[in-house]
Amino acid sequence: MKKQSEKKLGDVIRTWLNERRRLRNEVLQRRIQRLWVELMGESINRYTDSVLFVRGKLYISISSAVLRQELSMGREKIKNLLNEALKEPLIDEVICR
């Protein structure tokens, strides 16, 4: 039988991270970088110089002009794909540079 004070470990960790905003942002940054590689694949990641998440905006630096143009046209799809994988709407805008 569960005691009233018992909580799920995931909920406790989320609460703890929310109280420590800087640490939460670091964890979120690493998670988004990992998801970028998983969702976009190694071939796109090879041309990706950096993936940076700042205040709801995802900045993606791409070394190939052709690929940068292709990704710019699919920014909304990338945003939806990453938000779905994150299970919360954290990314408001995707900016390809």
N, C-alpha and C positions, 0 to 999 in steps of 0.2 A: 504494500500500500504506500502511495506517495504521500510524503509530508507536504504541507502547504508551502513550506519554504524551499522545496526542491524545485530546481529549474533545469532546463536542458542546457547542456554545455555550450551549444552554438548560440543560444540566446544570451548567456552570460558573457561570452567572448564579444558578441556584437555590442552589447551594452558597454563593456569595458573599452572597446575601440571607439565607440561614439563619444565617450568621455575624454578620450585622448585624440583630438582631431588631427594632430600632426602625424601620429602613428597610423591612424586610419587612412590618411591620405597616402602615406608610403605603401601601405598594404594594398590599397586600391590601385595605385600606380603600377605596382608589380603584377597585380592580377590582370590588369588591362593589357600590359605588355605580353604576358603569357597567352592571353586569349587572342591577341593579334596574330601571333605565330600559329596558334591552333586553327583559327578560323580562316585566315588568309592563305595559309600554306607557306612552305619553305621557299617557293619560287618568288613570291611577292616579298617575303621577309628579307630575301637576299638583297633587294634594292631599297629596303627601308633603313634609313639612317637613324631615326629616332621616333618614338611614340611617347608623347607627353600629354598628360591629362591635367588641366588647370581650370578650376572653377566652371566645370560643366562643358568645357571645350576640349576636344581631342585634337592635338596638333600632330600631324604625321609628316615627317620629312622623308621625301622620296628622291633618290638620286637619278632616276630615269624620268625624263620629261614625258615620254609616251605613257608610261605607267601612271605618272602623277595625273595626267589628263584623264586617263581612264578611271582612276579612283575618284577624281573630283566629280565626275559625272555620276558616280554611284555613292555619293556621300550619305544620302538618306538611307540607303540600303545598309551601308556599313554601320551607321548609327543604330538602326533598328536591330541588326544582327548582334552587335556588342551589348546593347541594353538587354536584349533577350537572354544572352548568355550570362550577364551579370544579375539577372532576375530583379532588376530595378532600373528605372529610367534616370540614370546618372548623367549620360552624355546628351547634351542639348544640341551640339554642333560639331561637325567634323571639318577640320581645315587641313588641306593638303598643301604642302610647300615643297 
